[in-house]
Amino acid sequence: KDVYRSEEEKRISFQIRRERTFTGRFFVTFHIVNEQGHIVLHCDSRIVETWMEAGDIVTGSFHLRSPWLKPGQYRCDMFVCSAGILDRF
């Protein structure tokens, strides 16, 4: 969905497929970025004690219920991290 009302839940589903050799645990983090390029929200799976184990395919979703975002355009940057950034989308 490309357009949301301010109070409407926003949901981003993702699928991570391992392309290189990697073993161990990793976490994901999301940045909501406004039209001026400022990060207005940072969410990290470690906050809810969620780490993922390396595997061929990992699926998940990010749900944003609050805060309400002011009308405008935003982008969501996703980072896959371990001891540093492994990949970003």
Backbone bond lengths (Angstrom), bond angles and torsions (degrees), N, CA, C in turn:
res aa  C-N    CA-C-N  psi(-1)  N-CA   C-N-CA  omega(-1)  CA-C   N-CA-C  phi
1 K - - - 1.444 - - 1.528 107.88 -
2 D 1.310 117.77 133.56 1.463 121.72 -175.13 1.518 114.15 -96.49
3 V 1.342 118.56 -22.05 1.459 122.01 -176.45 1.530 108.20 -128.07
4 Y 1.343 116.17 133.60 1.458 122.42 -179.99 1.523 109.48 -128.51
5 R 1.330 116.11 149.46 1.460 120.44 168.40 1.527 107.26 -76.52
6 S 1.313 117.31 156.47 1.469 121.50 -176.52 1.524 112.34 -55.01
7 E 1.328 118.06 -43.72 1.460 121.55 -174.92 1.528 113.65 -84.94
8 E 1.315 117.54 -6.37 1.462 122.16 -175.97 1.525 111.34 -76.71
9 E 1.339 116.23 140.31 1.457 120.32 176.45 1.526 110.25 -64.72
10 K 1.323 115.42 135.84 1.460 121.12 175.36 1.523 107.37 -104.71
11 R 1.331 117.20 136.78 1.466 120.85 -177.92 1.527 109.42 -134.11
12 I 1.309 114.93 131.64 1.465 121.07 176.42 1.520 107.22 -123.56
13 S 1.307 116.76 118.13 1.464 121.88 176.47 1.520 108.45 -94.77
14 F 1.332 115.52 144.90 1.456 119.05 -179.59 1.521 110.46 -139.29
15 Q 1.313 113.92 157.28 1.454 122.32 175.46 1.530 106.42 -136.98
16 I 1.318 116.01 124.51 1.462 121.51 -179.80 1.517 107.66 -108.84
17 R 1.319 115.61 124.34 1.466 120.98 178.80 1.519 108.26 -115.05
18 R 1.311 116.04 127.88 1.460 120.90 -178.97 1.520 110.07 -71.54
19 E 1.318 116.43 124.57 1.462 122.28 177.98 1.523 111.70 -106.34
20 R 1.330 116.08 -26.97 1.462 121.08 179.86 1.520 109.24 -118.90
21 T 1.299 115.47 167.81 1.453 119.53 177.10 1.515 109.12 -70.66
22 F 1.300 116.18 120.85 1.454 122.85 176.06 1.513 107.92 -149.61
23 T 1.312 117.05 132.09 1.456 121.52 175.80 1.522 108.06 -125.73
24 G 1.289 116.41 154.93 1.453 120.46 178.00 1.508 112.23 110.38
25 R 1.326 114.57 -167.50 1.456 121.21 -176.77 1.530 110.24 -99.87
26 F 1.326 114.50 154.78 1.458 119.83 175.70 1.518 108.58 -146.11
27 F 1.313 116.28 167.15 1.455 122.04 177.85 1.511 108.70 -133.22
28 V 1.318 116.56 164.87 1.462 120.95 177.14 1.518 108.58 -118.78
29 T 1.312 115.09 149.35 1.459 121.17 176.67 1.524 107.87 -136.55
30 F 1.332 115.77 146.79 1.457 122.26 -178.24 1.514 109.56 -124.08
31 H 1.320 116.10 140.23 1.461 122.59 171.81 1.520 107.56 -118.26
32 I 1.315 117.18 128.66 1.464 121.76 170.41 1.527 105.25 -96.21
33 V 1.329 116.19 122.28 1.463 122.45 -172.31 1.525 108.73 -117.80
34 N 1.340 116.85 132.00 1.464 120.27 -179.11 1.527 111.50 -84.06
35 E 1.320 115.61 -178.34 1.472 121.39 -175.76 1.528 112.60 -63.28
36 Q 1.335 117.44 -25.19 1.467 120.77 179.45 1.526 112.22 -86.06
37 G 1.332 117.45 -0.96 1.456 121.46 179.26 1.518 113.98 87.43
38 H 1.331 117.73 11.45 1.461 121.93 179.13 1.523 110.71 -90.55
39 I 1.313 116.48 137.35 1.460 121.18 174.93 1.515 107.60 -74.75
40 V 1.340 116.76 119.17 1.461 121.01 -179.94 1.530 111.83 -103.45
41 L 1.328 116.82 -11.53 1.449 120.76 179.29 1.521 108.90 -156.46
42 H 1.315 115.76 136.23 1.463 122.04 177.02 1.522 107.04 -127.17
43 C 1.326 116.89 121.14 1.467 122.63 178.04 1.522 108.33 -121.32
44 D 1.317 116.28 139.67 1.459 121.73 -174.17 1.519 108.45 -136.48
45 S 1.321 117.85 131.83 1.464 120.26 -177.69 1.527 112.06 -64.37
46 R 1.325 118.47 -20.04 1.469 120.00 178.22 1.522 111.47 -68.26
47 I 1.338 117.94 -25.17 1.461 121.09 179.87 1.526 110.49 -61.60
48 V 1.320 116.66 -35.00 1.466 120.88 178.11 1.529 110.86 -101.97
49 E 1.335 114.58 22.18 1.473 122.83 176.94 1.523 112.78 55.55
50 T 1.332 115.80 42.46 1.456 120.65 179.12 1.520 110.08 -112.22
51 W 1.306 114.60 111.91 1.461 123.36 172.90 1.523 106.70 -116.02
52 M 1.309 117.26 149.11 1.449 121.25 178.76 1.532 109.41 -113.99
53 E 1.299 115.08 148.40 1.459 121.16 176.95 1.517 108.96 -92.40
54 A 1.315 115.82 141.31 1.457 120.27 177.90 1.523 109.33 -59.31
55 G 1.292 116.01 136.88 1.455 122.44 179.48 1.510 107.72 -159.62
56 D 1.300 116.58 178.41 1.456 119.16 -179.21 1.525 111.56 -66.54
57 I 1.337 117.52 -44.67 1.466 121.56 179.55 1.524 108.53 -139.17
58 V 1.316 116.40 130.62 1.468 122.72 175.97 1.523 106.97 -122.68
59 T 1.337 117.28 130.94 1.463 121.11 178.17 1.517 109.36 -118.58
60 G 1.321 115.48 154.73 1.456 120.56 178.63 1.508 109.87 -171.20
61 S 1.322 115.67 -175.66 1.458 119.71 177.05 1.522 109.63 -151.05
62 F 1.317 114.89 152.82 1.452 124.51 178.31 1.519 106.99 -114.89
63 H 1.333 117.41 126.93 1.461 122.79 -178.98 1.522 108.75 -117.03
64 L 1.310 116.50 127.99 1.459 121.91 177.22 1.519 108.02 -115.06
65 R 1.329 116.24 108.61 1.461 121.94 -179.90 1.520 111.49 -101.31
66 S 1.302 117.54 -32.40 1.454 122.69 178.50 1.519 107.34 -155.11
67 P 1.257 123.28 159.04 1.456 124.68 3.85 1.523 110.60 -76.01
68 W 1.303 115.24 164.50 1.456 119.20 174.17 1.512 107.70 -67.31
69 L 1.292 116.74 136.65 1.461 121.30 177.20 1.521 108.81 -93.47
70 K 1.311 116.10 139.38 1.463 120.06 175.99 1.524 108.44 -64.30
71 P 1.327 118.63 152.27 1.464 120.05 177.17 1.532 110.10 -54.37
72 G 1.303 115.66 139.31 1.456 121.38 -179.47 1.508 110.18 154.98
73 Q 1.312 115.69 -171.73 1.458 121.69 178.40 1.516 109.06 -108.06
74 Y 1.330 115.35 138.76 1.449 122.54 -179.34 1.519 108.42 -134.73
75 R 1.304 114.94 158.16 1.467 119.41 170.97 1.521 107.13 -126.68
76 C 1.303 115.34 157.91 1.455 121.50 178.14 1.521 107.65 -117.51
77 D 1.331 115.95 119.84 1.459 121.71 175.30 1.524 107.77 -100.42
78 M 1.321 116.74 131.13 1.459 121.94 179.80 1.513 108.73 -114.70
79 F 1.332 116.02 136.48 1.459 121.75 178.99 1.523 109.15 -124.20
80 V 1.321 116.51 135.96 1.458 122.98 173.58 1.522 105.15 -103.94
81 C 1.340 117.08 122.42 1.461 120.84 -170.83 1.527 112.01 -132.47
82 S 1.320 113.83 153.60 1.465 121.80 170.61 1.518 105.61 -135.46
83 A 1.326 118.38 -99.98 1.466 121.26 174.51 1.523 109.27 -86.83
84 G 1.294 117.81 1.21 1.450 126.71 179.14 1.515 107.59 -176.37
85 I 1.309 117.58 -172.53 1.469 120.91 179.65 1.520 109.06 -76.32
86 L 1.327 116.15 124.48 1.462 121.92 176.17 1.524 111.09 -91.35
87 D 1.331 116.53 -35.45 1.459 121.51 -179.47 1.514 108.23 -163.86
88 R 1.327 116.20 162.27 1.468 120.71 177.31 1.530 109.12 -146.37
89 F 1.336 113.45 152.61 1.461 121.03 -176.51 1.507 109.00 -135.35
